[in-house]
Amino acid sequence: VSNTFSTISRVTNDGAWAEMKNIPLLANKVTVVHYGQSKTKVTNESGGTLNWSAKVPGIHSFLFINGHRTDTTSVVDGTQTYSVVSMELNEGDEAIVSVDK
């Protein structure tokens, strides 16, 4: 799918977080906030529609997108398995993917 990007948190402590603002991505700017490895928030600050693929370490049969339970697919990258959900983000949209509601 065109205009697709993915995120994987590298924040190792559950209480820690990392934020990157106004990242140039294709014709867009996005902001990404990782909260540990169990929650990520993405905002499509400007530009057209993007497709976000959120990857969370581990095998989860579902993740929550903005509080709504969503089935996942699993992918293996080397020795790490990730649970993945994908969604469209229009300009100005914000979405949160999390392990817990």
Order of alpha helices (4+ residues) and beta strands (2+ residues): beta-beta-beta-beta-beta-beta-beta-beta-beta-beta
